[in-house]
């Protein structure tokens, strides 16, 4: 079963996404959530293999989303990542798109349809 790792310091966000993915895709994905980016990074590093997708928030305490992306890429350069952000900053989005053209950007607030589109 493919694994999805969701990292956001807001527990409500990780819970909502996790519940939605489990209900919509039933047994297709295993979903793991973390509200602490340091613990999430340790988990990722300890896995020893790439996972289907990482969904992470850009603004978190301890380790920012941008830092976390770099640390994940040191382990697995081709790891698919979706970047969540609540900041309504088009310059930031353009910058992220240029730096990481292969990654999706999910703007908060998002809809269930937005999440579903990531997996279609």
Secondary structure, DSSP 8 states (H G I E B T S, - for coil): -EEEEEE-S-HHHHHHHHHHHHHHHTTSEEEEEES-HHHHHHHHHHH-S--SEEEEESS-SSS-HHHHHHHHHHH-TT--EEEEE----HHHHHHHHHHTTTSEEEESS--HHHHHHTT-
